[in-house]
Amino acid sequence: MTASDFLPLPSEAVDRRIAQRLGQLRGEHEWSLDDLAERTGISRATLSRIERSELSPTAAMLGKLCTAYGWTLSRLMADAESPAPSLVTAKEQAIWTDPASGYRRRAVSPPAPELRGEVVEVRIPAGATVSFEASPVAGLEHHLWMLEGALTLDVEGTTYRLHAGDCLRYVLAGPTRFRAMGKRPARYVIAMVRP
């Protein structure tokens, strides 16, 4: 599989599913929009537009929201599936694209909230940068396996340079920044294990 093999993005369906689940999560926590705005630093108006599926959130916004709820982005993307299947074909895997950077994230693992592990495939356009302020779940273990291109990854103040075939394991609690280096997109797989 090459970077060009990504299926067309079903962006409206994924955005609606994310918006719906974010609204449900806020309700489950019994938080007002003001409460959530205070926890995330995202304005009340923006949160309202995201939950009504009027605005596609950026990766940075979703990172803040997932951190507030203690969820990973791939769990958020897959959570609306019901019942949870054991097999998700390539055509059924949810794909989300960050409108700000072009970063694409495919939820590879079948959704199973009760399990601790999940796998995602990521593609970052050449020269693009994606940053997250904090881990959505403190102590989240990552195994990042580079498939194509080159990536510079800053994990809590330490910088790693990865090329095709390299694999980096790290446990995340703080900020990260992913930068696709060179003239080709960076494509990698991350296996995550919740503590």
Secondary structure, DSSP 8 states (H G I E B T S, - for coil): --GGG-----HHHHHHHHHHHHHHHHHHTT--HHHHHHHH---HHHHHHHHTTSS---HHHHHHHHHHHT--HHHHHHTT-SS--S---GGGS-EEE-TTT--EEEE-S---TTSSEEEEEEEE-TT-EEEESS-SSTTEEEEEEEEESEEEEEETTEEEEEETT-EEEEEESS-EEEEEESSS-EEEEEEEE--
